Amino acid sequence: MGTQRVTDDLDRLLELLPDAVQEQLRPEEAREQLLEVVLDLGRVPEARYPGRALALGSTPLSRQDLTAVVARPELQHQTMIEAVENHMPEVIVIDEIGTELEAQAARTIAERGVVLVATAHGNALANLIKNPTLSDLVGGIQAVNLGDEEARRRRSQKTVLERAAEPTFPVAVEMHSRQRWAVHTDVAATVDQLLRGLKPRVRPPSQRSFADQPVSAPVPMPAASAQGASAAEEPPPQETSAEHLQVLCCGVPPRVVEEAIRSHGWKARVVEDLSEADVVLSVRLGLSRQPSLRRQVRDLGIPILVIKSDTLPQVTRAMARLLRRQATETAAEVTPPDRASQDDELAALEECRLAVEQVVMPQGRPVELLPRSERVLRMQADLVRRYRLRSDVFGEAEMSRLRVFPR
């Protein structure tokens, strides 16, 4: 029996590629046993065959080469997912999320550690909560039955609406006009307040243009008017003393850390800039979802404390440990480099296991994992062999990553 060669729609696929890549794949021998074509921004395109990879030319791909074109509007959610799976981007920008499938795709992208910037139509954030199609972007809502004691404490009915999950977007900007906008720096807190009938605390609408701001600068806070928020609603001034422990959160909601600090009167504060941080507080898989941040943390030698979950009791215990460590100037309580490496290995193996059990085996689709060190790649490959599956390593140096193939 001869070998069957299947080339269904190969020409249609090649027509979508940049002209230079099409030229490299025009010869018949270049198409023989072709598995896939990899197009990554800033890298030379690559054709992959069983057991080998071939560079297609010597010119790195530009943004114009990789512009994702949505053939039909109803297929935008598929293009969003394909962009993550095929190009491993750090940032995805989406113009108008308008369907439930697109909202679900946005959550999938955000949970994979990709920074997501998107627009959605509505006069204010409250409109998204009331929109059943897009409410998942801000965490969704669900009906909850309260006990008698809790209902009395809240002074509410026994059946109330609460946020169902963490918002897909932690920050939201309301664009009232081209130069007038308001910022919700904590979407989860805003949604919780709206569902309880309270007026959320947001940054007042600004009259200044975004063009007036440096890219990394915070949005300005105009002075409050006489009819504005009360003094009790004003955010507390940030301490800048060197005695204060400065914590960067990774996968841990900053508001939970701030609540723990405020309730105990601790000398600590949450920072957003890694260069200001004394320590990184992360959930178990937090840094594994942000490989670029993980590399920066290692390069700067910043200690990492890994906690099991982002609940208030867990965060409170973690902050107490960090402050004891700061007081005694010992690192016994904070994760040392060896322990950080162990956590990274566990996260990598968990990523591999989930990919195999949730995608490769049930769906018969190959999966490319995050870039890892050579030692971790060997551990992942050994785990794949235990499932009697095949894997291969692609990329070089820091971009080396494992691809797992179905049977």
N, C-alpha and C positions, 0 to 999 in steps of 0.2 A: 504494500500500500504506500503510495507516494505522500509526500508532505503537502498538506493543504495550506495555501497561502491566502490570507484574508486581507483585503485592502479596501474594505468598504469605506467610502467617504474620505479617503486619505487626501485626495486632491482638494476636496472642499476644505479640509483642515488647513492644508498648506496655503490656500488662498488667503487665509486670515492672518498669516504671518508677515512680518516686515519683508520688504522686497529682497534685502540682502540675505536674509535667512532662507527665503524661497530659492534663491539662486544656488545656495550651498546644498540644498536638498533636491535639486532638480535631477542629478544623475540617478539612474536606476539603482546603482549599488549603494547610494546613500540612503535609500528608502528601505532596503532589504533588512528585515528584522527590526525596524524602527519601533521603539516602545513609546517614547514621548519626546517632546521638545520643551526645554526649560528656558523661560524668558524672565530674567530678574533684572531690575533696574540697576544700572551701573556695572553689570557683569556681562561677559561675552556669552552669547546664546550657546546652548549645549544640546546636542542630540544624544539620547541614551539608547543603548542597545543591550542585549543580554550580556552582563559581565563587563561592560565597558561604556565609556562616555567619550564623545567627540566634540571638540570646540568648533562652532560654526563661524569661522572668520576670526578677526582679531579686534573688532570694534565693539566696545561696551554698548549696551542698549540705553537709549535716552528715554525720557518721559513720553515723547511723541510716539515712540515705538510701542509703548505698553499701554496706551490709552484703551481702557476697556469700553467697548461699544455694546450697548444693550440693543439687541435686534428688535425686541418688542417690549414695551413698557411692562407688561405682565411678567416678564422674565427677569426683572431687575434683581429680585432676591437670589436667583440662581447665579447671576453674575457676581453679586456680592460675596457669596460663599466660594465661588471658583477663584476669585481674586485672592482670597486668603489661602486656599489650599495650593494654588499653583505658583504664587509669587512671593509668599512669606513677607508681606509688607509690614512696616511699623505703624503706618497711618493710612486710614481709608477715609475719603471724603465722599459723602453721598448727598446729592441734591434732591431733597424732598422724599421723605419716607411717607408713603401714603396707604399701604396695605398691611394687613395682619401678617402676611408672609414676610414682607420686608422688615417689619418690627421684630419678628422671630429671628430672621437672619442677622439683624443688628445685635441682638442679644448673644447669639452664637459667636459672632465676631468679637464682641467685647469680652466674652468669657475666655477667649483664646489669647488674651493679652494684647490685642491690637488696639491702638488708639483710634477712636471713632469720632468723626466730626460729621454732623448731619443736620438737615433742616426738616421741619414739619410745620404744617399750617395750623394756626390757632392764634387767637388774640392774646392769650396768656397761658401760663402753665396749667391753670385749672381746667382749660379746655381739653387738654390731653387726658386728664383724669376722667373726664366725662365721656371721652371718645372710646368706645369699646374696641375699636380697631387698633388704636395707637396707645392705649393705656399701659401696655406692657413696657413701653419706653421709660415710664416713670415708676415702674414696679408693679403695675396692675392693682386692682382692688378686689377685696373679697369680703363677704359678710361673716361676722364673727359673733357668736353668742357669749355674752359676758355672764359671769356669776353675779348673784345678788350683791355681794360685798363690793365687787369691782364696779358694777353699775352705779352703786351709791357713791363710791369714791369719785367716779368721773362725772356724776350728776347727769347721766345720760340714759337712754333706753338700753334694754338688755341686748338688742341686736344692733350692732354698729358696723360701719365700713372701716376696714383697715387695709394698709398696704400689704400686698401679697408677697413681694420679693424685693430684693435690692434693685434700684433703678438701673437701666442699661446705661444711662448717661448721668454721672454724678454732678455735673454742672450744666445749667441751662441759662440761656440768654434770651430775653424777650425783646424782639426788635419792634418797637412801637413806630419808629420812622427811621430814615437813613441815619440820623444823628441823635436819636433818642432811644435809649434802651435800658433795661434793668437786668440784674444778674442774680441768679439763685446759686450761691456757692455750695449749697448742700441740698440737692434735690430731694433726697430721702426725708430730711427734716421738714422741708417745705410741704411735701405731700402729706406727711403725718399731721401737720398743723391744719392744712386745708380740710382733711377728712374729719378732724375734730371740731371744725367750725371756727378755728382760730385764724387770726390774720398773720400770715407768715412774715418773718423778718427777712427782707431782701435788701440788696443795695438799691438805693433810690435811682430812678431814671436819670441818666446823665445826658448833658447837652453837648459833651465833647465828642469829637469824632474818633473812631478807632485809629484813623491815620495819625492822630496826634500822639499815640502811645507807642513806646518801644514794644517789640514782640513779647519780651519776657516781663514787662511791667504789669502790675496788677491793675484792675479797672479802678478808676478814681472814685472816691467817696465824697460827694458834695456835702456841705454843711447841712445839718437837719434844720428844717424850718420850725417855727414856734408851734405849728400844728402837727409836727412830725412825731416820730416815735418818742416814747418816754425815756427817761434816763435809765430805767431798769432794762430797756431793750437794747441799749447801746452795747456793742461788743466790748469786752474788757480790754484795756490796753495791754499790749504784748510786752513781756519783760525781755530785756536784752542783756541782763547780767550774765557774766560768764559762769556764775554759780548754778544757773538753771540748766537742767538736762534738756537737750534739744533732740526730739524724736521725729524720725521720718517714718510714716506709715506705709506699708506695702500689703494691700489686701485687707487692711484693718481700717474701718471707718474712722476718720479723724475725730468725729464728734463723740465716739465712744471713749477714745483716749482723753479728750478734753473733759468729758464728764467725770472720769476717774480722777483726773488732776484736780478739778474744781471741788469735788466732794471731799477730798482729803487735804486740800490746801497745799499740795506738793509744789515744789519749785521745779517746774518742768513746763515745756510748751511744745506744741506740734509745729514742725517746719515743713515747707514744701520743697526747699532746695537741698539737694544732697550735700552740697559743699558746706552747709550750715549744720548738718546733723552730727550728733555725737554717737548715735546708735540707730539701727534700723529695726523696727518692730514689724514682724511679718507673720502671716499665717503659713501653714506648712507648705502650700503650693504657691504662695504669693510671688516669690522671686523667680520660680521656674517659669511663670507666665510672662515675665519681663526680662528676657536674657540680656538686653542692653544695660538695664539697671543693675542686674546681678554682676556683670563685668565691672561696672563702675564702682560698685561697693567693694569688690575684691581689690581693685586697683588702688583705691583710697585707703584700704585697710580698716574700714569702719566695722565695728562689731555688729553682729546680727543676733537678735533674740527671736526664736521661732516659737509660736504658741499654737495650740491645737485648734482653737476657734476664736472668733472675734466677739465673743460675749463679754459683757461688762465684768463679771467675776474673773474671767481669764485675763482680761486686759489689766484689771486692778492688781492681780497678783504679779503680772509681768512688770508693771510699773514699779511696784514695791521692790522687786528684785533689782531692777535697773538702778533705782535710787540708792539702795543699800550698796550696790557695787560702786556707784559714784562716790558715796561717802567713805568707803574703805579703800577706794582706788585699787580694787582687785577685780580680775575678770572671771572669777570663778562662776558667777551666775550667768554671764553672757556667753553666747555660743562662740567658742574659739574657732580659728580657721579649720581645724580638723573636724569639729562637729558640724560646721557650716558645710564642709565638703560631704559629710555623711548625709545631711539633710538634702543636699543637691542630688546626690546619688539616689536617695529614696524617691525624690520627686521625679527624677528621670525614669526610674523603673515603673513608677505608678503611671506616668504618661504613656510609656510603652505598653503596659498591661491594658489600659483603657482603650488605646488605639487598636490593639489586637482583638479584644473582646467585644468592642462596640462598633467597630468599622470593618476591619480586615476580614474577620471570620464571618460575621453575620451578613455583611453587604458585599463581600468579595471584591473590595476596593483596596488599592495600595494606599499607604499613608506615609508621609514624610514627617519625621519627628523634628524637634527643635535641635539646633546645633549644640554639641556636647564635646567634652574632652575625650581624648583617645581612650582613656581608661573606662569612662562611663559608656562610651560606644560599645566597647567589648562586653560590658555587663548587659547592655540592652540586647546585643546580638545573641548572647547566651540565653537570655530569657525568651527571645523569639524562637530559637531552636527547640526549646522545651514545648512549644506549641506546635512543633513540626512544620514551621513556616520558614520561608527564605527571606533574607534581608541583605542589603548591600549599603556601603557607605559612599556618599556623594559629597562633593565640595572639598575644600582644602583649608588647612589651618583652623582658625576659629569658626569657620563656617561648615566644618565637617558635621554631617548629620546622617542618621540612619533612615533608610526607606524600607518599609516592611511590605512584602508582596503576599497576596493570597495564594492558596494552593492552585 
